[in-house]
């Protein structure tokens, strides 16, 4: 049974949906339905072409992009988005907010909007979408289950004491914004900041180790960006905030003999029980 604290008691509602990464091909039928049936659609999309496409499904599409400004903290922008969305929910409207990819990945506002709407007694839910991570696995031919896969936001990896497993894949997000503690540099930081990231990675990888700069396609006629460079050259590679950096494994996985022995012992016990 649904938690009573989340049971809707007011007429307004909120749906957070992802349009996927490639225009026109990743939008799921249920997300399209939410867009078409909403009273108001908010769009956190940086492409006017995409917004025009949304207007074919719903005439009341309101862009959230105008809240961004160079030097203005992105967190302030996200809080403004939250208030704009909730203002329409509170007056009883069916609201749909559309984000690139998956609405719950690298997106502060959707999670806070769900939390706020439910706390105020409104129906609210999130629909999964095709994310850039999904596209990455397909375009680069990576199976995260083969060696394991770690994901970090680049600045977080630089500034906090995370442990890297260099026997697995390492995926770094928002590398162009590496080191931006102001949250206000829309165009990214610069080579000197990415050098700090390389210095951090050099603790676990040789500087000649090959890394992949990746950006998924957003139009069906485009090809993804897949550029392989040495780790030492990463600071000077041109990239936008859309690029992701993938660091392949640098060593073989090391077995733990003690655990292998215990597993084999359990196998023998299981075989004995089966035979009995």
TORSE-204953 format. One record per residue (C-alpha): x, y, z; residue in one letter. Coordinates in Angstrom, 3 decimals. Example, Ala and Ser with C-alpha at 12.3 -4.5 7.8 and 13.67 -1.06 7.14 Angstrom:
! residues 2
        u        v        w r
   12.300   -4.500    7.800 A
   13.670   -1.060    7.140 S
This chain:
! residues 276
        u        v        w r
    0.000    0.000    0.000 X
    1.257    3.485   -0.796 X
    2.635    5.375    2.183 X
   -0.114    7.541    3.635 X
    2.237   10.540    3.672 X
    2.406   10.312   -0.120 X
   -1.298    9.759   -0.749 X
   -2.585   12.599   -2.977 X
   -5.294   14.788   -1.432 X
   -5.251   17.821   -3.763 X
   -6.195   18.261   -7.442 X
   -2.812   19.454   -8.741 X
   -0.333   16.861  -10.022 X
    3.224   16.630  -11.220 X
    4.991   14.317  -13.663 X
    8.744   14.519  -14.263 X
    9.709   12.925  -17.580 X
   12.826   12.501  -19.688 X
   12.801   13.036  -23.433 X
   15.887   10.870  -23.875 X
   18.983   12.082  -25.697 X
   18.147   11.741  -29.394 X
   15.300   13.949  -30.568 X
   12.197   12.058  -31.623 X
   13.454    8.542  -30.998 X
   13.957    8.171  -27.238 X
   10.717    9.558  -25.851 X
    8.677    6.735  -24.329 X
    4.935    6.434  -25.009 X
    4.027    7.055  -21.362 X
    6.204   10.187  -21.192 X
    4.635   11.461  -24.411 X
    1.216   10.889  -22.866 X
    2.133   12.997  -19.824 X
    3.317   15.826  -22.087 X
    0.179   15.729  -24.241 X
   -2.275   15.616  -21.332 X
   -0.649   18.216  -19.050 X
   -2.137   21.656  -18.497 X
    1.368   23.136  -18.383 X
    4.700   21.761  -19.652 X
    7.990   23.122  -18.351 X
   11.038   22.390  -20.486 X
   14.589   22.324  -19.155 X
   16.083   21.993  -22.629 X
   18.836   24.045  -24.232 X
   17.733   23.566  -27.846 X
   14.976   25.692  -29.399 X
   14.365   22.935  -31.956 X
   13.475   20.526  -29.166 X
   11.146   23.040  -27.548 X
    9.346   23.601  -30.856 X
    8.989   19.847  -31.180 X
    7.387   19.712  -27.723 X
    4.905   22.406  -28.738 X
    3.497   20.021  -31.329 X
    2.386   17.856  -28.403 X
    1.256   20.622  -26.053 X
    0.679   24.317  -26.845 X
    1.644   25.526  -23.358 X
    5.380   24.792  -23.205 X
    7.372   27.118  -20.949 X
   11.138   27.180  -21.222 X
   13.227   27.164  -18.058 X
   16.455   28.101  -19.844 X
   15.989   31.833  -19.336 X
   16.825   31.478  -15.664 X
   20.451   30.654  -16.423 X
   23.011   33.463  -16.395 X
   26.801   33.570  -16.479 X
   28.122   34.080  -12.956 X
   24.788   33.105  -11.393 X
   24.886   29.954   -9.292 X
   23.181   27.060  -11.012 X
   21.724   26.121   -7.637 X
   19.845   29.433   -7.539 X
   18.532   28.684  -11.037 X
   17.396   25.220   -9.969 X
   15.568   26.642   -6.953 X
   13.802   29.119   -9.216 X
   12.750   26.237  -11.457 X
   11.361   24.435   -8.439 X
    9.234   27.413   -7.430 X
    7.959   27.963  -10.986 X
    6.895   24.323  -11.269 X
    5.315   24.136   -7.814 X
    3.413   27.404   -8.301 X
    1.382   25.788  -11.103 X
    0.868   22.547   -9.166 X
   -0.439   24.530   -6.186 X
   -3.174   26.197   -8.232 X
   -4.490   22.772   -9.199 X
   -2.930   22.246  -12.615 X
   -1.620   19.030  -14.104 X
    2.054   19.861  -14.616 X
    4.677   18.024  -16.634 X
    8.362   18.972  -16.506 X
   10.600   17.668  -19.268 X
   14.354   17.156  -18.897 X
   17.027   15.757  -21.186 X
   17.803   12.083  -20.846 X
   16.577   10.630  -17.568 X
   14.959   13.268  -15.327 X
   16.570   11.836  -12.208 X
   20.183   11.798  -13.393 X
   22.311   14.892  -12.734 X
   19.155   16.869  -12.107 X
   18.516   18.490   -8.718 X
   15.143   20.066   -9.405 X
   13.169   16.917  -10.363 X
   13.976   15.095   -7.121 X
   13.212   18.163   -5.021 X
    9.985   18.795   -6.942 X
    8.774   15.247   -6.290 X
    9.663   15.634   -2.624 X
    7.947   19.010   -2.301 X
    4.780   17.992   -4.159 X
    4.287   14.840   -2.127 X
    4.965   16.665    1.135 X
    2.173   19.116    0.219 X
   -0.274   16.334   -0.630 X
   -0.079   16.358   -4.424 X
    0.301   13.361   -6.700 X
    3.835   13.312   -8.112 X
    5.966   10.772   -9.895 X
    8.946   10.393  -12.203 X
    9.160    8.444  -15.446 X
   12.492    6.910  -16.447 X
   14.130    8.075  -19.651 X
   17.009    7.070  -21.919 X
   20.065    8.753  -20.436 X
   23.475    9.611  -21.841 X
   24.792    6.772  -19.697 X
   22.597    4.323  -21.614 X
   23.851    5.743  -24.909 X
   27.442    5.542  -23.686 X
   27.221    1.810  -23.059 X
   25.778    1.248  -26.526 X
   28.123    3.565  -28.448 X
   31.333    2.470  -26.711 X
   30.440   -1.206  -26.447 X
   30.882   -1.271  -22.672 X
   29.191   -3.833  -20.443 X
   29.311   -2.429  -16.886 X
   28.874   -5.939  -15.529 X
   32.110   -7.241  -17.037 X
   34.673   -5.345  -14.973 X
   32.457   -3.065  -12.902 X
   31.862    0.635  -13.460 X
   32.303    3.648  -11.179 X
   30.640    6.999  -11.831 X
   31.678   10.345  -10.372 X
   30.952   13.971  -11.039 X
   34.397   15.348  -11.930 X
   34.540   18.116   -9.320 X
   33.375   15.745   -6.618 X
   36.160   13.306   -7.439 X
   38.703   16.134   -7.309 X
   37.523   17.670   -4.057 X
   36.567   14.655   -1.952 X
   38.327   11.510   -0.793 X
   36.847    8.896   -3.112 X
   38.584    5.609   -3.776 X
   39.098    4.689   -7.421 X
   39.099    1.052   -8.531 X
   41.317    1.132  -11.598 X
   40.409   -2.448  -12.491 X
   36.947   -1.201  -13.467 X
   35.670    1.457  -15.854 X
   35.598    4.988  -14.487 X
   33.022    7.411  -15.910 X
   33.500   11.106  -15.177 X
   30.620   13.509  -15.693 X
   30.699   17.261  -16.337 X
   34.452   17.327  -16.881 X
   34.222   20.722  -18.591 X
   33.010   22.090  -15.247 X
   35.756   20.408  -13.218 X
   36.632   22.478  -10.184 X
   33.767   24.965  -10.511 X
   32.829   25.531   -6.870 X
   30.909   28.715   -7.751 X
   28.339   26.769   -9.825 X
   28.209   29.848  -12.043 X
   30.530   29.117  -14.965 X
   28.153   28.085  -17.704 X
   30.903   27.701  -20.295 X
   33.067   25.571  -18.067 X
   36.382   26.091  -16.316 X
   39.679   25.688  -18.183 X
   42.789   23.562  -18.781 X
   44.347   24.521  -15.460 X
   41.334   23.079  -13.615 X
   41.306   19.904  -15.692 X
   45.016   19.542  -14.935 X
   44.040   19.196  -11.280 X
   41.707   16.395  -12.327 X
   44.506   14.713  -14.278 X
   46.805   15.038  -11.251 X
   44.165   13.239   -9.186 X
   43.746   10.485  -11.770 X
   47.530   10.093  -12.089 X
   47.503    8.609   -8.598 X
   45.777    5.541  -10.071 X
   46.580    5.622  -13.805 X
   49.738    6.177  -15.876 X
   49.722    9.460  -17.778 X
   49.931    7.600  -21.094 X
   46.752    5.649  -20.265 X
   44.107    6.086  -22.982 X
   40.863    7.791  -22.004 X
   37.746    8.393  -24.094 X
   36.018   11.752  -24.530 X
   32.390   10.978  -25.327 X
   29.259   12.893  -26.281 X
   26.118   11.112  -27.420 X
   24.209   12.175  -30.510 X
   21.166   14.389  -29.978 X
   19.904   14.167  -33.566 X
   19.392   11.003  -35.587 X
   21.604   12.389  -38.363 X
   24.507   12.981  -35.976 X
   27.255   10.611  -34.894 X
   28.436   10.456  -31.292 X
   31.762   12.024  -30.412 X
   34.278    9.317  -29.513 X
   37.777   10.727  -29.140 X
   40.611    8.726  -27.600 X
   43.479   10.655  -26.014 X
   46.251   10.067  -23.517 X
   45.365   11.054  -19.969 X
   48.162   13.640  -19.944 X
   46.509   15.471  -22.891 X
   43.033   15.716  -21.370 X
   43.372   19.296  -20.061 X
   43.748   20.690  -23.601 X
   40.958   18.727  -25.293 X
   38.107   21.022  -26.332 X
   34.841   20.017  -24.717 X
   31.460   21.365  -23.716 X
   29.453   20.613  -20.605 X
   27.884   17.721  -22.534 X
   31.093   15.679  -22.784 X
   31.761   12.690  -20.559 X
   35.170   11.105  -19.999 X
   35.524    7.346  -19.736 X
   38.671    5.832  -18.246 X
   39.046    2.139  -19.177 X
   40.550   -0.352  -16.691 X
   44.294   -0.015  -16.145 X
   44.920   -3.438  -14.641 X
   43.488   -6.931  -14.402 X
   41.080   -7.784  -11.605 X
   42.917   -9.461   -8.724 X
   41.261  -12.543   -7.222 X
   41.032  -12.872   -3.444 X
   42.324  -16.419   -2.735 X
   40.721  -16.678    0.703 X
   37.244  -15.924   -0.611 X
   37.702  -18.224   -3.610 X
   38.631  -21.026   -1.200 X
   35.548  -20.408    0.940 X
   33.284  -20.393   -2.119 X
   34.800  -23.686   -3.338 X
   34.233  -25.205    0.098 X
   30.574  -24.151   -0.016 X
   30.306  -25.674   -3.512 X
   31.500  -29.014   -2.154 X
   28.928  -28.907    0.636 X
   26.179  -28.077   -1.868 X
   27.294  -30.984   -4.109 X
   27.169  -33.374   -1.142 X
   23.654  -32.273   -0.217 X
   22.500  -32.642   -3.829 X
   23.925  -36.133   -4.122 X
   22.271  -37.161   -0.855 X
